[in-house]
Amino acid sequence: MPGAGLSIFPAMQVDPTQRGASEAGAAGNAIEVRGLEKAFGDVEAGRGLDLVVRPGESLGLLGPNGAGKTTTLRILSTLLKADAGRVSVLGLDPAQDGAALRERIGVVPQDIALYQGLRAEENLAFFGELSGLRGARLRERVEWGLEAAGLTERRRSLVSEFSGGMKRRLNLVAALLHEPELVFLDEPTAGVDPQSRNHLFEQVEAIHRGGTTLVYTTHAMGEVERLCDRIMIMDRGRCLAEGSLEVLRDLEEVRAGLGSGLQLTSEADLEGAAALLREHGFDAEVRGASADLETIFLALTGRALRDESQEIPS
């Protein structure tokens, strides 16, 4: 692809009101966010973030420490209130309709949310009741959760006796007992052994096949490649790029060829860049790029170290 003569093109960014217009205009988006702003003192966790998630889609949020991933999930799941912007989750405003929304969503937090002094089945019964389950239905879902987590034979064991992988598996099913329409997963495989990680992957894949909408945050590139239909790379509260893995590869190929002056963040931007190239007599087809997701991620977010202490407050 030609590179040197194209860097004189002006920076090109699709208007946020136009990017993904066909998505935003579609009725019944699972999530629709426009102009999300959130700050903690001088630290900006949301800087005009736009986000659309379709029903049944699995979206992966990638970003370094301090990118705003967890803050975004906390706003979408009613745990934080945005400073500005429009937020709709399952047609509800998380800030105004929190109780109604929590009945329809599941949250798998980064920090394990289980009671260490309760047995496995007692934890599930407690969280099931919080989700509105009662009687035979509650007992049925507790049995499902124990089986899905591979913990039926350890049902009466205290959670404090479990390994990290066992806790993660129980943590996942506790969020799924009430069969939510939408599930937020914040680094659900952190610190687990390979067998538990694969088990968690299989559970996530199963609920996705069943039509549940997922928003999945992680630092692990392979996880989003395996589990997510679409990927958003974000940093410091902004979207740097979004699309399928194939689209992200194409975006990086165009960006690398044209130089950093051309801002590409979505498939719509890629199509606009291709049209612009064709106007100037260049071959605009960009396919078969070899960049892997980690290469794309580092190209967009940089290689500087990000310590845990630099993370945006939750």
TORKOLVEX-558975 format. One record per residue (C-alpha): residue number from 1; residue in one letter; x, y, z. Coordinates in nm, 2 decimals. Layout:
REM TORKOLVEX-558975
<NUM,A,<X,Y,Z>>,
...
This chain:
REM TORKOLVEX-558975
<1,M,<0.00,0.00,0.00>>,
<2,P,<0.14,0.35,-0.08>>,
<3,G,<0.23,0.54,0.24>>,
<4,A,<0.45,0.84,0.19>>,
<5,G,<0.24,1.07,-0.03>>,
<6,L,<-0.08,1.01,0.17>>,
<7,S,<0.02,1.16,0.51>>,
<8,I,<-0.08,1.50,0.37>>,
<9,F,<-0.44,1.40,0.39>>,
<10,P,<-0.62,1.58,0.67>>,
<11,A,<-0.72,1.39,0.98>>,
<12,M,<-1.04,1.21,0.92>>,
<13,Q,<-1.29,1.10,1.19>>,
<14,V,<-1.65,1.00,1.14>>,
<15,D,<-1.89,1.22,1.33>>,
<16,P,<-2.00,1.02,1.64>>,
<17,T,<-2.36,1.09,1.55>>,
<18,Q,<-2.29,0.92,1.21>>,
<19,R,<-2.06,0.64,1.31>>,
<20,G,<-2.26,0.33,1.35>>,
<21,A,<-2.57,0.52,1.24>>,
<22,S,<-2.74,0.20,1.11>>,
<23,E,<-2.68,0.04,1.45>>,
<24,A,<-2.79,0.34,1.66>>,
<25,G,<-3.10,0.37,1.45>>,
<26,A,<-3.19,0.00,1.50>>,
<27,A,<-3.48,-0.05,1.74>>,
<28,G,<-3.41,-0.23,2.07>>,
<29,N,<-3.03,-0.21,2.11>>,
<30,A,<-2.92,-0.39,2.43>>,
<31,I,<-2.69,-0.10,2.51>>,
<32,E,<-2.67,0.25,2.37>>,
<33,V,<-2.43,0.51,2.51>>,
<34,R,<-2.37,0.86,2.36>>,
<35,G,<-2.12,1.11,2.49>>,
<36,L,<-2.05,0.93,2.82>>,
<37,E,<-1.85,1.15,3.06>>,
<38,K,<-1.71,1.04,3.40>>,
<39,A,<-1.43,1.20,3.61>>,
<40,F,<-1.28,1.12,3.95>>,
<41,G,<-1.12,1.45,4.04>>,
<42,D,<-0.87,1.53,3.76>>,
<43,V,<-0.89,1.18,3.62>>,
<44,E,<-1.12,1.13,3.33>>,
<45,A,<-1.26,0.78,3.31>>,
<46,G,<-1.51,0.87,3.04>>,
<47,R,<-1.44,1.12,2.77>>,
<48,G,<-1.73,1.13,2.53>>,
<49,L,<-1.75,0.76,2.49>>,
<50,D,<-2.00,0.62,2.24>>,
<51,L,<-2.11,0.26,2.25>>,
<52,V,<-2.37,0.04,2.09>>,
<53,V,<-2.43,-0.33,2.17>>,
<54,R,<-2.69,-0.53,1.98>>,
<55,P,<-2.91,-0.79,2.14>>,
<56,G,<-2.73,-1.13,2.15>>,
<57,E,<-2.39,-0.98,2.08>>,
<58,S,<-2.07,-1.04,2.27>>,
<59,L,<-1.86,-0.73,2.30>>,
<60,G,<-1.50,-0.74,2.43>>,
<61,L,<-1.36,-0.43,2.60>>,
<62,L,<-0.98,-0.42,2.58>>,
<63,G,<-0.76,-0.15,2.74>>,
<64,P,<-0.46,-0.10,2.96>>,
<65,N,<-0.49,-0.01,3.33>>,
<66,G,<-0.67,0.32,3.36>>,
<67,A,<-0.85,0.28,3.03>>,
<68,G,<-1.20,0.32,3.20>>,
<69,K,<-1.32,-0.04,3.13>>,
<70,T,<-1.44,-0.11,3.48>>,
<71,T,<-1.58,0.24,3.53>>,
<72,T,<-1.79,0.19,3.21>>,
<73,L,<-1.92,-0.14,3.33>>,
<74,R,<-2.01,0.00,3.67>>,
<75,I,<-2.21,0.28,3.51>>,
<76,L,<-2.39,0.04,3.27>>,
<77,S,<-2.47,-0.19,3.56>>,
<78,T,<-2.62,0.08,3.79>>,
<79,L,<-2.33,0.09,4.03>>,
<80,L,<-2.20,0.44,3.93>>,
<81,K,<-2.37,0.74,3.78>>,
<82,A,<-2.23,0.92,3.47>>,
<83,D,<-2.15,1.28,3.49>>,
<84,A,<-2.29,1.35,3.15>>,
<85,G,<-2.41,1.17,2.84>>,
<86,R,<-2.70,0.94,2.75>>,
<87,V,<-2.70,0.58,2.87>>,
<88,S,<-2.97,0.32,2.78>>,
<89,V,<-2.94,-0.04,2.89>>,
<90,L,<-3.22,-0.28,2.78>>,
<91,G,<-3.42,0.04,2.72>>,
<92,L,<-3.38,0.17,3.08>>,
<93,D,<-3.17,0.44,3.23>>,
<94,P,<-2.93,0.28,3.48>>,
<95,A,<-2.93,0.60,3.69>>,
<96,Q,<-3.31,0.62,3.72>>,
<97,D,<-3.43,0.26,3.67>>,
<98,G,<-3.17,0.07,3.87>>,
<99,A,<-3.40,-0.17,4.06>>,
<100,A,<-3.58,-0.27,3.74>>,
<101,L,<-3.26,-0.31,3.54>>,
<102,R,<-3.08,-0.52,3.81>>,
<103,E,<-3.36,-0.78,3.77>>,
<104,R,<-3.26,-0.83,3.41>>,
<105,I,<-2.88,-0.81,3.42>>,
<106,G,<-2.60,-1.02,3.57>>,
<107,V,<-2.27,-0.89,3.69>>,
<108,V,<-1.95,-1.10,3.73>>,
<109,P,<-1.72,-0.86,3.92>>,
<110,Q,<-1.34,-0.85,3.90>>,
<111,D,<-1.32,-0.90,4.27>>,
<112,I,<-1.48,-1.23,4.38>>,
<113,A,<-1.82,-1.15,4.54>>,
<114,L,<-1.89,-1.45,4.75>>,
<115,Y,<-1.93,-1.51,5.13>>,
<116,Q,<-1.63,-1.70,5.24>>,
<117,G,<-1.80,-1.83,5.56>>,
<118,L,<-2.10,-1.98,5.37>>,
<119,R,<-2.11,-2.31,5.18>>,
<120,A,<-2.13,-2.32,4.80>>,
<121,E,<-2.50,-2.41,4.80>>,
<122,E,<-2.57,-2.14,5.06>>,
<123,N,<-2.40,-1.88,4.85>>,
<124,L,<-2.61,-1.97,4.55>>,
<125,A,<-2.93,-1.98,4.75>>,
<126,F,<-2.85,-1.63,4.89>>,
<127,F,<-2.78,-1.47,4.55>>,
<128,G,<-3.07,-1.65,4.39>>,
<129,E,<-3.31,-1.50,4.65>>,
<130,L,<-3.15,-1.16,4.59>>,
<131,S,<-3.24,-1.20,4.23>>,
<132,G,<-3.60,-1.29,4.31>>,
<133,L,<-3.60,-1.66,4.29>>,
<134,R,<-3.81,-1.86,4.54>>,
<135,G,<-3.92,-2.21,4.62>>,
<136,A,<-3.88,-2.49,4.37>>,
<137,R,<-3.74,-2.25,4.11>>,
<138,L,<-3.47,-2.14,4.35>>,
<139,R,<-3.38,-2.50,4.43>>,
<140,E,<-3.37,-2.59,4.06>>,
<141,R,<-3.14,-2.30,3.98>>,
<142,V,<-2.91,-2.38,4.27>>,
<143,E,<-2.87,-2.73,4.14>>,
<144,W,<-2.80,-2.60,3.79>>,
<145,G,<-2.54,-2.36,3.93>>,
<146,L,<-2.36,-2.63,4.12>>,
<147,E,<-2.35,-2.86,3.82>>,
<148,A,<-2.25,-2.58,3.58>>,
<149,A,<-1.96,-2.48,3.81>>,
<150,G,<-1.85,-2.84,3.85>>,
<151,L,<-1.90,-2.82,4.23>>,
<152,T,<-2.19,-3.05,4.30>>,
<153,E,<-1.98,-3.28,4.51>>,
<154,R,<-1.84,-2.98,4.70>>,
<155,R,<-2.18,-2.82,4.76>>,
<156,R,<-2.15,-2.83,5.14>>,
<157,S,<-1.79,-2.70,5.15>>,
<158,L,<-1.71,-2.35,5.27>>,
<159,V,<-1.61,-2.11,5.00>>,
<160,S,<-1.30,-2.03,5.21>>,
<161,E,<-1.18,-2.38,5.14>>,
<162,F,<-1.20,-2.34,4.76>>,
<163,S,<-0.91,-2.27,4.52>>,
<164,G,<-0.91,-1.95,4.31>>,
<165,G,<-1.05,-2.14,4.01>>,
<166,M,<-1.33,-2.29,4.21>>,
<167,K,<-1.43,-1.95,4.35>>,
<168,R,<-1.42,-1.80,4.00>>,
<169,R,<-1.65,-2.07,3.87>>,
<170,L,<-1.90,-2.02,4.15>>,
<171,N,<-1.88,-1.64,4.11>>,
<172,L,<-1.98,-1.68,3.75>>,
<173,V,<-2.29,-1.90,3.80>>,
<174,A,<-2.40,-1.69,4.09>>,
<175,A,<-2.46,-1.41,3.84>>,
<176,L,<-2.65,-1.63,3.60>>,
<177,L,<-2.90,-1.80,3.84>>,
<178,H,<-3.19,-1.57,3.74>>,
<179,E,<-3.11,-1.62,3.36>>,
<180,P,<-3.03,-1.25,3.29>>,
<181,E,<-3.07,-1.10,2.94>>,
<182,L,<-2.74,-0.92,2.96>>,
<183,V,<-2.43,-1.01,3.15>>,
<184,F,<-2.13,-0.79,3.24>>,
<185,L,<-1.81,-0.99,3.30>>,
<186,D,<-1.51,-0.79,3.44>>,
<187,E,<-1.20,-1.00,3.40>>,
<188,P,<-1.38,-1.32,3.51>>,
<189,T,<-1.07,-1.55,3.47>>,
<190,A,<-0.81,-1.35,3.66>>,
<191,G,<-0.57,-1.58,3.85>>,
<192,V,<-0.72,-1.91,3.76>>,
<193,D,<-0.57,-2.24,3.65>>,
<194,P,<-0.59,-2.35,3.28>>,
<195,Q,<-0.86,-2.61,3.35>>,
<196,S,<-1.09,-2.36,3.53>>,
<197,R,<-1.02,-2.10,3.27>>,
<198,N,<-1.13,-2.34,2.99>>,
<199,H,<-1.44,-2.43,3.20>>,
<200,L,<-1.53,-2.07,3.24>>,
<201,F,<-1.49,-2.01,2.86>>,
<202,E,<-1.72,-2.30,2.79>>,
<203,Q,<-1.99,-2.16,3.03>>,
<204,V,<-1.96,-1.81,2.87>>,
<205,E,<-1.98,-1.96,2.52>>,
<206,A,<-2.29,-2.16,2.62>>,
<207,I,<-2.49,-1.86,2.75>>,
<208,H,<-2.39,-1.66,2.44>>,
<209,R,<-2.52,-1.94,2.22>>,
<210,G,<-2.84,-1.92,2.41>>,
<211,G,<-2.88,-1.56,2.30>>,
<212,T,<-2.76,-1.37,2.61>>,
<213,T,<-2.59,-1.04,2.54>>,
<214,L,<-2.24,-1.01,2.69>>,
<215,V,<-2.00,-0.73,2.77>>,
<216,Y,<-1.66,-0.88,2.86>>,
<217,T,<-1.35,-0.70,2.98>>,
<218,T,<-1.01,-0.85,3.00>>,
<219,H,<-0.64,-0.79,2.94>>,
<220,A,<-0.60,-1.13,2.77>>,
<221,M,<-0.62,-1.09,2.39>>,
<222,G,<-0.69,-1.46,2.33>>,
<223,E,<-1.01,-1.44,2.55>>,
<224,V,<-1.18,-1.18,2.33>>,
<225,E,<-1.07,-1.35,2.02>>,
<226,R,<-1.24,-1.67,2.14>>,
<227,L,<-1.54,-1.53,2.31>>,
<228,C,<-1.64,-1.20,2.14>>,
<229,D,<-1.81,-1.10,1.82>>,
<230,R,<-1.68,-0.75,1.83>>,
<231,I,<-1.39,-0.57,2.01>>,
<232,M,<-1.36,-0.22,2.14>>,
<233,I,<-1.01,-0.10,2.23>>,
<234,M,<-1.03,0.19,2.47>>,
<235,D,<-0.79,0.41,2.67>>,
<236,R,<-0.83,0.69,2.91>>,
<237,G,<-1.21,0.68,2.87>>,
<238,R,<-1.22,0.70,2.49>>,
<239,C,<-1.27,0.45,2.21>>,
<240,L,<-0.95,0.40,2.00>>,
<241,A,<-1.09,0.14,1.76>>,
<242,E,<-1.38,-0.10,1.74>>,
<243,G,<-1.50,-0.38,1.51>>,
<244,S,<-1.45,-0.75,1.46>>,
<245,L,<-1.09,-0.88,1.47>>,
<246,E,<-1.08,-0.87,1.09>>,
<247,V,<-1.20,-0.51,1.08>>,
<248,L,<-0.94,-0.41,1.35>>,
<249,R,<-0.67,-0.57,1.14>>,
<250,D,<-0.78,-0.38,0.83>>,
<251,L,<-0.79,-0.05,1.04>>,
<252,E,<-0.44,-0.10,1.16>>,
<253,E,<-0.32,-0.18,0.81>>,
<254,V,<-0.47,0.14,0.68>>,
<255,R,<-0.35,0.34,0.98>>,
<256,A,<0.00,0.21,0.95>>,
<257,G,<0.01,0.28,0.58>>,
<258,L,<-0.13,0.63,0.60>>,
<259,G,<0.04,0.75,0.92>>,
<260,S,<-0.11,0.86,1.25>>,
<261,G,<-0.27,1.17,1.10>>,
<262,L,<-0.56,0.95,0.98>>,
<263,Q,<-0.79,0.86,1.27>>,
<264,L,<-0.96,0.53,1.22>>,
<265,T,<-1.19,0.39,1.49>>,
<266,S,<-1.45,0.18,1.32>>,
<267,E,<-1.56,-0.01,1.02>>,
<268,A,<-1.75,0.30,0.90>>,
<269,D,<-1.42,0.49,0.92>>,
<270,L,<-1.25,0.22,0.72>>,
<271,E,<-1.51,0.24,0.45>>,
<272,G,<-1.47,0.62,0.44>>,
<273,A,<-1.09,0.59,0.41>>,
<274,A,<-1.13,0.34,0.13>>,
<275,A,<-1.36,0.59,-0.06>>,
<276,L,<-1.11,0.87,0.00>>,
<277,L,<-0.83,0.66,-0.14>>,
<278,R,<-1.03,0.56,-0.45>>,
<279,E,<-1.10,0.93,-0.51>>,
<280,H,<-0.72,0.98,-0.53>>,
<281,G,<-0.66,0.69,-0.76>>,
<282,F,<-0.53,0.44,-0.51>>,
<283,D,<-0.62,0.08,-0.47>>,
<284,A,<-0.84,0.09,-0.16>>,
<285,E,<-0.88,-0.29,-0.09>>,
<286,V,<-0.72,-0.38,0.24>>,
<287,R,<-0.76,-0.74,0.32>>,
<288,G,<-0.56,-1.03,0.46>>,
<289,A,<-0.36,-0.81,0.70>>,
<290,S,<-0.13,-1.01,0.93>>,
<291,A,<-0.13,-0.80,1.24>>,
<292,D,<-0.24,-0.99,1.55>>,
<293,L,<-0.46,-0.84,1.82>>,
<294,E,<-0.17,-0.77,2.06>>,
<295,T,<0.02,-0.58,1.79>>,
<296,I,<-0.29,-0.37,1.71>>,
<297,F,<-0.35,-0.31,2.09>>,
<298,L,<0.01,-0.19,2.15>>,
<299,A,<0.00,0.02,1.84>>,
<300,L,<-0.31,0.21,1.96>>,
<301,T,<-0.23,0.23,2.34>>,
<302,G,<0.15,0.25,2.34>>,
<303,R,<0.41,0.03,2.50>>,
<304,A,<0.46,0.24,2.82>>,
<305,L,<0.41,0.04,3.14>>,
<306,R,<0.08,0.09,3.32>>,
<307,D,<0.10,0.00,3.69>>,
<308,E,<-0.20,-0.10,3.89>>,
<309,S,<-0.17,0.22,4.09>>,
<310,Q,<-0.24,0.42,3.78>>,
<311,E,<-0.59,0.27,3.74>>,
<312,I,<-0.89,0.49,3.74>>,
<313,P,<-1.07,0.46,4.08>>,
<314,S,<-1.36,0.23,4.09>>,
